Amino acid sequence: MTEDPSELTPRIGKVARRELAAHGYTRYEQLSAVRARELLGIHGVGPKAIRILTEELAARGSGFAGD
């Protein structure tokens, strides 16, 4: 079994995690350099995933770029 390289919460769903990783987003600090609107353009990343990631970033004292 392969190790999951993503630190992103599984709460966003398998497809969202996989697609974000495929686009190079596996760490929360990487998300702070991108706008949420841009991530919505990635297949499998919808409003629910963005809401959850917003909460996760806020808990870490961060947020999406431009937010």
N, CA, C and O of each residue as an XYZ file, in Angstrom:
268
protein
N       0.846     -1.188      0.000
C       0.000      0.000      0.000
C       0.886      1.244      0.000
O       1.865      1.307      0.743
N       0.547      2.233     -0.829
C       1.357      3.436     -0.910
C       0.978      4.412      0.197
O      -0.170      4.476      0.638
N       1.971      5.158      0.623
C       1.750      6.144      1.676
C       1.117      7.395      1.067
O       1.496      7.819     -0.024
N       0.163      7.977      1.768
C      -0.526      9.183      1.306
C       0.386     10.388      1.548
O       0.711     10.692      2.696
N       0.803     11.078      0.481
C       1.709     12.213      0.641
C       1.013     13.508      1.085
O       1.684     14.489      1.404
N      -0.310     13.516      1.106
C      -1.057     14.729      1.398
C      -1.336     14.880      2.885
O      -1.751     13.933      3.552
N      -1.100     16.100      3.399
C      -1.458     16.385      4.782
C      -2.874     16.962      4.868
O      -3.371     17.225      5.963
N      -3.518     17.159      3.724
C      -4.861     17.742      3.715
C      -5.870     16.768      4.315
O      -5.770     15.554      4.136
N      -6.826     17.319      5.019
C      -7.813     16.516      5.725
C      -8.604     15.597      4.794
O      -8.978     16.001      3.693
N      -8.857     14.374      5.230
C      -9.699     13.482      4.433
C     -11.161     13.926      4.395
O     -11.952     13.390      3.619
N     -11.520     14.894      5.221
C     -12.895     15.407      5.238
C     -13.302     16.006      3.892
O     -14.496     16.096      3.607
N     -12.348     16.415      3.060
C     -12.696     17.027      1.778
C     -13.060     15.989      0.724
O     -13.579     16.339     -0.335
N     -12.796     14.732      1.000
C     -13.142     13.656      0.076
C     -11.940     13.153     -0.707
O     -10.972     13.878     -0.936
N     -12.028     11.902     -1.106
C     -10.910     11.254     -1.805
C     -10.598     11.904     -3.142
O      -9.432     12.123     -3.472
N     -11.630     12.210     -3.908
C     -11.404     12.789     -5.233
C     -10.745     14.163     -5.106
O      -9.795     14.461     -5.830
N     -11.233     14.991     -4.206
C     -10.656     16.324     -4.023
C      -9.199     16.223     -3.584
O      -8.343     16.935     -4.108
N      -8.913     15.345     -2.628
C      -7.524     15.184     -2.169
C      -6.629     14.713     -3.305
O      -5.528     15.232     -3.489
N      -7.095     13.734     -4.063
C      -6.303     13.195     -5.170
C      -6.050     14.255     -6.239
O      -4.926     14.398     -6.722
N      -7.087     14.990     -6.604
C      -6.947     15.997     -7.654
C      -6.093     17.180     -7.199
O      -5.304     17.715     -7.978
N      -6.250     17.584     -5.944
C      -5.390     18.655     -5.425
C      -3.933     18.213     -5.448
O      -3.058     18.987     -5.836
N      -3.664     16.974     -5.036
C      -2.297     16.443     -5.058
C      -1.757     16.388     -6.489
O      -0.587     16.685     -6.728
N      -2.613     16.009     -7.431
C      -2.197     15.948     -8.834
C      -1.812     17.327     -9.367
O      -1.018     17.444    -10.301
N      -2.381     18.361     -8.764
C      -2.059     19.739     -9.156
C      -0.979     20.346     -8.254
O      -0.694     21.541     -8.344
N      -0.385     19.533     -7.396
C       0.737     19.995     -6.565
C       0.365     20.546     -5.208
O       1.210     21.137     -4.536
N      -0.876     20.371     -4.786
C      -1.315     20.880     -3.487
C      -1.467     19.727     -2.492
O      -2.461     19.002     -2.505
N      -0.465     19.577     -1.637
C      -0.502     18.513     -0.630
C      -0.307     19.047      0.777
O      -0.452     18.306      1.749
N       0.024     20.342      0.894
C       0.277     20.947      2.203
C      -0.549     22.232      2.335
O      -0.807     22.930      1.354
N      -0.947     22.516      3.556
C      -1.772     23.711      3.801
C      -1.044     24.992      3.414
O      -1.667     25.930      2.917
N       0.255     25.041      3.633
C       0.991     26.261      3.308
C       0.941     26.556      1.803
O       1.025     27.718      1.405
N       0.808     25.537      0.974
C       0.691     25.747     -0.470
C      -0.647     26.389     -0.826
O      -0.738     27.155     -1.785
N      -1.671     26.078     -0.059
C      -3.001     26.627     -0.340
C      -3.076     28.128     -0.063
O      -3.895     28.826     -0.660
N      -2.231     28.626      0.834
C      -2.263     30.053      1.159
C      -1.719     30.905      0.014
O      -1.830     32.131      0.053
N      -1.136     30.278     -0.999
C      -0.595     31.013     -2.142
C      -1.541     31.007     -3.342
O      -1.202     31.519     -4.409
N      -2.729     30.425     -3.164
C      -3.677     30.309     -4.275
C      -5.050     30.804     -3.829
O      -5.399     30.718     -2.651
N      -5.816     31.316     -4.770
C      -7.176     31.757     -4.464
C      -8.129     30.567     -4.477
O      -7.974     29.644     -5.277
N      -9.101     30.598     -3.597
C     -10.104     29.531     -3.533
C     -10.795     29.369     -4.882
O     -11.093     28.252     -5.304
N     -11.044     30.475     -5.545
C     -11.722     30.473     -6.857
C     -10.942     29.625     -7.874
O     -11.540     28.937     -8.702
N      -9.605     29.679     -7.807
C      -8.779     28.890     -8.721
C      -8.933     27.398     -8.438
O      -8.985     26.587     -9.363
N      -9.005     27.041     -7.163
C      -9.142     25.631     -6.795
C     -10.485     25.063     -7.230
O     -10.596     23.872     -7.520
N     -11.499     25.910     -7.275
C     -12.822     25.455     -7.720
C     -12.809     25.006     -9.183
O     -13.710     24.289     -9.619
N     -11.807     25.418     -9.929
C     -11.674     25.008    -11.313
C     -11.090     23.614    -11.481
O     -11.038     23.087    -12.593
N     -10.651     23.016    -10.380
C     -10.082     21.669    -10.416
C     -11.207     20.658    -10.254
O     -12.033     20.771     -9.348
N     -11.229     19.677    -11.135
C     -12.245     18.617    -11.068
C     -12.262     17.996     -9.680
O     -11.212     17.641     -9.143
N     -13.441     17.864     -9.102
C     -13.588     17.209     -7.803
C     -13.478     18.137     -6.612
O     -13.730     17.726     -5.479
N     -13.102     19.387     -6.855
C     -12.987     20.356     -5.761
C     -14.186     21.300     -5.848
O     -14.262     22.154     -6.731
N     -15.116     21.126     -4.918
C     -16.323     21.933     -4.934
C     -16.426     22.838     -3.726
O     -15.493     22.931     -2.928
N     -17.559     23.502     -3.594
C     -17.767     24.434     -2.489
C     -17.589     23.795     -1.102
O     -17.068     24.438     -0.191
N     -18.011     22.552     -0.940
C     -17.853     21.895      0.364
C     -16.375     21.725      0.704
O     -15.965     21.994      1.833
N     -15.577     21.285     -0.257
C     -14.140     21.124     -0.019
C     -13.497     22.475      0.315
O     -12.653     22.560      1.208
N     -13.894     23.515     -0.395
C     -13.344     24.854     -0.137
C     -13.730     25.317      1.259
O     -12.903     25.892      1.967
N     -14.975     25.077      1.669
C     -15.411     25.463      3.024
C     -14.568     24.749      4.077
O     -14.104     25.371      5.033
N     -14.373     23.458      3.904
C     -13.594     22.680      4.871
C     -12.138     23.154      4.891
O     -11.545     23.306      5.960
N     -11.571     23.384      3.720
C     -10.183     23.857      3.664
C     -10.044     25.251      4.265
O      -9.028     25.564      4.884
N     -11.069     26.091      4.083
C     -11.062     27.422      4.699
C     -11.009     27.288      6.217
O     -10.252     27.993      6.884
N     -11.815     26.380      6.754
C     -11.814     26.131      8.206
C     -10.458     25.617      8.670
O      -9.940     26.063      9.694
N      -9.880     24.683      7.924
C      -8.585     24.110      8.283
C      -7.483     25.169      8.235
O      -6.626     25.216      9.117
N      -7.506     26.007      7.217
C      -6.509     27.078      7.120
C      -6.666     28.076      8.261
O      -5.673     28.505      8.848
N      -7.900     28.446      8.580
C      -8.159     29.391      9.672
C      -7.654     28.832     10.993
O      -7.105     29.576     11.806
N      -7.827     27.544     11.220
C      -7.349     26.913     12.449
C      -5.831     26.977     12.543
O      -5.268     26.875     13.632
N      -5.168     27.146     11.400
C      -3.715     27.251     11.359
C      -3.255     28.698     11.264
O      -2.067     28.971     11.088
N      -4.208     29.627     11.381
C      -3.869     31.057     11.320
C      -3.576     31.547      9.921
O      -2.822     32.502      9.742
N      -4.162     30.907      8.927
C      -3.891     31.245      7.546
C      -5.198     31.316      6.763
O      -6.284     31.210      7.333
N      -5.078     31.495      5.465
C      -6.236     31.528      4.583
C      -5.785     31.466      3.157
O      -4.586     31.465      2.880
N      -6.734     31.414      2.239
C      -6.399     31.420      0.833
C      -5.867     32.790      0.439
O      -6.152     33.783      1.109
N      -5.097     32.851     -0.641
C      -4.567     34.119     -1.139
C      -5.720     35.052     -1.490
O      -6.712     34.626     -2.081
N      -5.589     36.301     -1.132
C      -6.611     37.283     -1.473
C      -7.852     37.255     -0.591
O      -8.752     38.072     -0.784
N      -7.923     36.348      0.360
C      -9.089     36.255      1.249
C      -8.845     37.015      2.541
O      -9.716     37.049      3.411
